Amino acid sequence: MILDVLKELSQMSTFSKKTLAIKLNTSEAMIEQVLDQLKRMKYVASEEDNPICSGGCSGCTIACATSPVNTITITEKGRKLLSSI
C-alpha cells in the first residue's frame, strides 16, 4: 500500500485524500495512516500554507481558500524509491 500511495501521489496534479482513497479502494483514514508512515520514512514531506489571494489568479486550483492549504511533496528519497521500481 505504501508504494501504491507514493506512485499515485507522483501522478496527481492536485492532492486529495478522498480521490486517493477512491482510486486505491480504501478509506481516507487508511490513506492518512499511510501518509503518516511515508512522512516518518522521509519519502514525502507535508507543508501547511495559508495563501493570500490577490484576486488575479483565475486559474488557481486553491480557489482563494480562506483556510490553510496542506501540500504533500515527494522528497528526493521518495523519487529515488520510485525510480528503482
Backbone bond lengths (Angstrom), bond angles and torsions (degrees), N, CA, C in turn:
res aa  C-N    CA-C-N  psi(-1)  N-CA   C-N-CA  omega(-1)  CA-C   N-CA-C  phi
1 M - - - 1.446 - - 1.533 111.22 -
2 I 1.327 117.02 -35.68 1.466 120.24 -179.29 1.523 110.80 -61.00
3 L 1.319 116.63 -47.35 1.469 119.78 179.58 1.522 111.61 -66.35
4 D 1.324 116.44 -37.38 1.465 119.98 178.53 1.532 110.87 -61.09
5 V 1.320 116.41 -44.72 1.463 120.37 179.67 1.523 109.92 -64.72
6 L 1.325 117.03 -44.25 1.458 120.65 -179.78 1.530 110.92 -61.96
7 K 1.321 117.52 -41.76 1.473 121.17 177.83 1.525 110.91 -62.10
8 E 1.328 116.06 -46.45 1.464 120.10 -179.83 1.526 111.18 -63.13
9 L 1.331 117.07 -41.71 1.458 120.41 177.67 1.521 111.24 -58.21
10 S 1.313 116.06 -38.83 1.472 119.98 -178.00 1.522 112.00 -67.82
11 Q 1.327 116.55 -19.68 1.462 120.51 -177.28 1.537 113.05 -103.18
12 M 1.327 116.90 -6.24 1.466 120.73 -177.15 1.526 110.09 -86.68
13 S 1.322 116.21 133.90 1.462 119.60 175.35 1.523 110.37 -83.08
14 T 1.321 117.07 -32.41 1.452 123.01 177.03 1.516 108.23 -133.03
15 F 1.318 116.07 127.28 1.463 121.05 -175.98 1.526 111.52 -77.70
16 S 1.330 115.19 134.37 1.456 122.26 174.74 1.529 108.31 -148.41
17 K 1.331 116.33 121.43 1.470 119.70 178.20 1.523 110.44 -61.14
18 K 1.329 115.69 -39.96 1.463 119.92 -178.43 1.521 110.90 -62.74
19 T 1.333 116.71 -47.36 1.466 120.89 179.02 1.518 111.05 -61.67
20 L 1.329 115.98 -42.77 1.463 120.67 179.67 1.528 110.76 -63.42
21 A 1.325 117.08 -42.65 1.465 120.99 179.10 1.523 111.47 -62.80
22 I 1.323 116.49 -43.15 1.468 120.12 178.87 1.526 110.24 -63.70
23 K 1.319 116.09 -46.07 1.464 120.31 -177.85 1.527 112.03 -61.88
24 L 1.346 116.64 -36.05 1.467 120.91 -178.29 1.523 112.88 -97.51
25 N 1.343 115.76 7.73 1.468 121.72 176.71 1.527 111.83 53.98
26 T 1.332 115.18 52.83 1.459 120.81 178.91 1.524 108.60 -145.39
27 S 1.307 116.44 -175.45 1.466 120.62 -178.66 1.533 111.03 -93.01
28 E 1.322 114.76 160.61 1.462 119.72 175.84 1.528 110.20 -65.18
29 A 1.328 116.87 -32.27 1.466 120.98 177.87 1.531 110.31 -63.16
30 M 1.334 116.80 -40.03 1.465 120.20 178.12 1.525 110.35 -66.89
31 I 1.328 116.84 -40.51 1.465 120.74 177.48 1.524 109.52 -60.22
32 E 1.328 117.00 -42.80 1.469 121.61 178.69 1.531 110.92 -59.96
33 Q 1.326 117.06 -43.52 1.465 121.31 178.60 1.528 111.30 -62.85
34 V 1.326 116.46 -43.80 1.462 120.63 179.86 1.526 110.10 -65.68
35 L 1.326 117.46 -41.54 1.463 120.46 177.54 1.526 111.21 -61.45
36 D 1.337 116.76 -41.12 1.467 120.39 177.24 1.526 110.66 -60.67
37 Q 1.327 115.89 -41.15 1.463 119.60 179.08 1.532 110.64 -67.42
38 L 1.323 117.56 -42.08 1.466 121.21 177.93 1.536 110.70 -61.12
39 K 1.330 116.60 -37.27 1.469 120.67 176.94 1.524 110.59 -65.97
40 R 1.341 116.54 -46.45 1.471 120.19 179.52 1.526 111.58 -60.84
41 M 1.333 115.88 -35.05 1.466 120.85 -179.53 1.531 112.08 -82.48
42 K 1.346 116.16 -3.60 1.475 123.15 178.13 1.532 113.14 68.63
43 Y 1.337 117.16 26.84 1.465 121.19 175.20 1.520 111.33 -87.13
44 V 1.340 116.20 -25.43 1.456 121.09 174.91 1.522 108.79 -135.28
45 A 1.313 114.92 159.58 1.464 121.86 174.11 1.519 107.26 -129.17
46 S 1.308 115.65 146.39 1.465 119.15 177.80 1.519 108.68 -118.97
47 E 1.307 113.77 152.34 1.456 120.47 -178.93 1.516 108.59 -144.96
48 E 1.311 115.69 136.81 1.458 120.34 176.30 1.518 107.60 -104.37
49 D 1.309 115.58 128.65 1.447 120.96 -177.86 1.520 108.51 -127.34
50 N 1.287 115.95 146.09 1.453 120.80 176.78 1.525 107.20 -115.79
51 P 1.326 116.87 87.09 1.466 120.20 -173.91 1.526 112.76 -65.97
52 I 1.285 114.49 145.90 1.465 120.66 175.15 1.523 106.15 -107.65
53 C 1.288 115.31 117.74 1.460 120.40 -176.48 1.522 110.84 -84.93
54 S 1.301 115.21 128.91 1.462 120.36 177.17 1.523 111.06 -91.53
55 G 1.321 116.49 -8.68 1.453 120.80 178.89 1.516 113.99 87.78
56 G 1.316 117.31 -7.95 1.460 120.18 -177.48 1.515 113.37 -101.43
57 C 1.302 117.95 23.95 1.469 120.80 -174.39 1.528 110.84 -118.61
58 S 1.281 118.03 62.66 1.461 121.53 -174.63 1.519 113.10 -61.42
59 G 1.328 118.43 -23.69 1.459 120.84 179.53 1.506 113.37 -96.40
60 C 1.322 118.03 8.82 1.457 123.12 -175.65 1.526 110.80 -71.82
61 T 1.330 117.17 135.03 1.470 120.88 178.55 1.512 111.97 -78.11
62 I 1.323 117.92 -13.55 1.457 120.86 -179.91 1.521 110.53 -76.72
63 A 1.294 117.26 -26.25 1.465 124.14 177.14 1.529 111.69 55.41
64 C 1.326 115.47 47.87 1.470 122.03 176.80 1.523 112.12 52.37
65 A 1.310 115.60 51.03 1.460 121.58 -179.86 1.518 110.89 -62.49
66 T 1.322 115.53 138.57 1.453 119.90 176.72 1.521 111.06 -96.47
67 S 1.313 117.37 -12.40 1.459 121.25 177.20 1.529 108.79 -104.22
68 P 1.330 117.02 160.62 1.466 119.67 -179.62 1.530 111.99 -58.37
69 V 1.307 114.86 148.72 1.459 122.00 178.63 1.528 107.72 -108.72
70 N 1.325 116.19 126.09 1.459 121.16 177.87 1.516 109.32 -96.43
71 T 1.313 115.98 130.31 1.455 119.88 177.58 1.517 109.68 -117.42
72 I 1.306 115.79 148.64 1.459 122.87 176.46 1.520 106.46 -118.38
73 T 1.319 116.62 128.77 1.460 122.29 179.20 1.514 109.39 -123.03
74 I 1.308 116.23 134.83 1.460 119.84 175.54 1.528 107.28 -79.13
75 T 1.319 115.82 127.81 1.455 121.35 -178.21 1.531 110.56 -78.53
76 E 1.315 115.86 172.47 1.471 121.12 175.84 1.528 110.00 -57.69
77 K 1.329 116.50 -41.84 1.467 121.18 178.16 1.533 110.33 -60.45
78 G 1.326 116.65 -41.67 1.462 120.96 178.57 1.527 111.65 -66.43
79 R 1.343 116.83 -40.56 1.473 120.21 178.03 1.527 111.11 -64.25
80 K 1.325 116.76 -38.18 1.473 120.23 177.43 1.515 110.82 -63.12
81 L 1.329 115.87 -42.60 1.473 119.67 178.09 1.523 110.29 -61.37
82 L 1.308 117.28 -45.85 1.472 120.75 179.89 1.526 111.69 -62.02
83 S 1.310 117.08 -38.24 1.465 118.97 -178.98 1.515 112.97 -73.55
84 S 1.346 116.65 -17.80 1.466 120.17 -179.04 1.530 112.93 -87.20
85 I 1.350 116.72 -8.81 1.472 118.33 -177.67 1.515 110.84 -107.99
